[in-house]
Amino acid sequence: MNTDPFTAHESNVRRYGRSFPAVFARALGATIWDESGNAYIDFLVGSGALNYGHNNPDIMAPAIEYLVGENILLSLDMHTA
């Protein structure tokens, strides 16, 4: 596990990531796995954005369709169609 890039470039405000000795590689439902394959229950739930779990199959297909359609993903507080 190499966390040097995170230490060098992350804000000091985001301390909790540096205090947890893992780099996560994949997720499904409420479970996340680190680079070594260790499984964890994601109690942070993606910082509140994952009410339906990571990679929920009922949401993935419409989300991919939205992205392929060149729609706006992030716009801060600007209105989008």
Secondary structure, 3 states (H helix, E strand, C coil): CCCHHHHHHCCCCCCHHHHCCCCEEEEEECEEEECCCCEEECCCHHHHCCCCCECCHHHHHHHHHHHHCCCCCCCCCCCCC
